[in-house]
Amino acid sequence: MELVLGIDLGTSYFKLGLFDRTGKQCGLGRVFVPKDTPDKNRSELPTDRFWTLLRKGVCQACEQAQARPIDIQAVAYSSQAGTFVLLDENNKPLTPLVIWIDRRADKIDSRVQQLWARSDFLQMTGLGWKAPEHATAKLCWFQQHQPDVWSRTAHIMTISDYLVFGLIGQNVGDAGTSSLLGLLDLQRAKWWEDALPMIGISSTQLSAQLRPGTVAGVVSTEGAERLGLKAGIPLAVGSLDHHIAAIGAGVGYVAQVSESTGTVLACLRYSNRYQPIPDCSSFCMGPGQTDKTFYQLTFSGNGASALEWYQKQFAPELTIAQLVALAETVEMGSNGLVALPSAEQYQGLEGFLNASAKHQHGSYVRAIMESTAATLVELVDSLCPDVRPEKIVATGGGAKSDLWLQIKADMLGTEFVVTDCEEPACFGAAMLAAVASGWFDNSSAIAKDWIGVKKKFPPATEAHKRYKQWYQNYQEQVKQG
């Protein structure tokens, strides 16, 4: 048996998928990632726990596939943005992995603010997103609040840098993940030397950057022992999770644009031009797999979290599937109920407008779905300002709901497509590993063989017309809301 391993370094779960030469998922390890929270603002993952969880995931995947670790021919990964660890000159961790959701740097250092305020920041980095969760803000926090740790810091590694180092023993990483640091000269895929001194960092502390899909090296004996793999197999660097999931879903092959409705709502497309979007705080860019190609990504917090929150707070006796079934009985417009973006952030049901006794669970759930679809309209239009794409390939938990997909299709007037892989981040990483193993020449060749369309959701003409008017009314109500 010959298999490749795709690792999805998710925030809540690590997922490790084993795929054969036909693209069939033969085994999946899914391990919950418990974080340490020393206080309400911190979120950390000890490095020994990181490796233990990954090894557990490999064992689960092999057991399900009835395979042996020596059957794995190559490995690649999908990464989370902004998570990092500090190491000393002997490459020993000085800190746990600081998870991207960590908000210890709520008061952003003035040096970081000055960096973000530079007139050339967006053009150099392709990054519009600036927030307390940003890794640079937390690096300055360590300089201020833990100077003893910082004085011994020889290496700063993202979570994927650390994975690569642990497996092959080299300080290299992927520019797709590192682009979210806001320290990369993105067009050159090199560290922005002019900006690093502004926040007290040297390029020698950072890992060398490779384009996604590049073979970084082979798994060392020590690295093999960490995960129970076979030494000598190639490791290809991956990229940001939304990017790799888009590859696994077939962006550029099945559809021009991908969307993911999970904890975060995200929309991604490829571009042959370096074209940052000005005045967009939820935008970033990163390198594609080939020279002079880039991914463009927009995102919003108005994703699936509101649905999960509603179920836990107001309908714990029902499952999400049961709530969605109730929403299917509600007509377009949710009986006049309007969910504000990220309704879960309001007190009680204050995130809903026009609520009355006539509105039951189905109305609230459909209103949340329509709110998310409305935000997706904004994301798609910011990426594709001239004309909306003919097709969008859907990923994330939202892709499991036919109702949600049809609402999105009708609201945008665009066909939505779902492919036959339920773990696109693992799948996309496995595609990179399959190229690294020599099974295919490139990921385009894999897409033709591995990716199949499961369902299509064409827009209904009359529903699209009605949703156009609904969308205008919705925007006005949200502004007033």
Phi, psi and omega in degrees: 000133177243128185223158169239153185248126174247121183255127175253107181275072180285164180286317182270324182223142164268131177238135182231113184252138175253129184231142180267187185294341179268358183088005179287133174283112184266335181200148180221124171261133182225108185238130177292143182251095177284129180257152172270139180231081181304330170211178189295341182264348187257148175216116188224152176231111178303142185294326178293325176293323177306310182288324179298316181295318180295317179297321177299319179295321176299316180298316179299315181296317180294320180297316180293323181278353187054047183236168176250151178305330180289350177282345183280123187263338182194164183217147172210177189214165169240134191241157170269150184270143169086351178276134185212169177219147176257138182229156180272187185293341176263014179064029175265132182299132174264341182223165166289175169290124178269111187288148187301332181283352179300133182238038180294338182257043179304324174270101187288131181302142181299331179294322177292319178299321178294322177297312181296332183279352180300139182295337181259006184300308182296317182295325182282317189259339185069018187247121176260341184284126178219119186202165179300336179287352183300136184299323181298324178297321181283332174295319176294327177300317179296321179299322183276317191259339177227063184299333179293321176292315183296324181296337179260002183281113177259336183222138173244117183237133168293169181300325180283326172303316183293322175299312181297315179300316181295332182268324184241351176077020179237145180275074177227156179209191182249139182289341179293319176282316185292341179299335180284355176283340183072024181236010186252132168283094196294323182294331179262350185053042178232156178295141183279091188299330182289336185265330186304316181296339181297331180241023171071033182239145175250148180296337178292341178277348187253154182282149174296146187253135179239154177288142179309135181095349180288137176285118183275333183161197180242153182295127181281172177298317179294319179295322178298320179294326181299318184248359182075030180264181176267130177293148175094354179278148183287148174241122176260134178288149182257228181192189177302146186304316180296325178293311182293322177296324177295320176298315180294332179275347176098027177297137185087347178239303178280320183208162182282335187225147173242153172227149179229122176251096176228217175305321174249140173270126185222153180221132187223145171214163174267152177217143175271000179241146174275105191218079176297148178267118181288154175057036178233108185281354181242044184230144171208162176231160176204167182285144171277190182281337182246161184300138177063027169241149183221151167263144174245133186226130170241153185208165180208153175282356182274067182251225184275356183299322181297322179294315179296319178298316181298317181298315183291322186275324191237349180214053183295341180282350181246152174273166176301318180299321179292322177294319178296322177299322177293322180295331180295340180272356183262138182283165177309135180096355174055038179056036177085354180283136180236127175264124174291154177305137181053055183301338182291346182275356180263164178285128178057232180256024181290348177278008178240135179259148175069020182293141177210177182296337181287343183273119179253187184308316183300320179294317180296318181292316179295323178299320176297316180298319180291325177296316179297319178297322179295320176294324178297325175304315180297318181295315180297316182292331177287327177281324185234071187291337184277314181207139179289148181293152178289328181223149172227131178266132188257140175225182180083175182301328180296338180287352179271355181253112178299322180298312181299318180296321180291323176300315179298316180298314181293322183288321181272342186070031184230141177287133175256140185233140175241129178269174191270015176249125182274352179233072187296331179292316174297318183295315179298319177297320178296326177298318176295321179294324180295324174292317180299327181283347182092006179292325181224160179280327182201171184288337177295319178294324178293317183305319181296326183269326191260329189264125177235145179277128181268312181215153174234144180231085178288149180286145174273127187304311182293320179296322179296318179299316181291323180290333177299316178290319178302317183298318178298315179296320181299313181301318180296318181292323179294320178299321182279335189310000000 
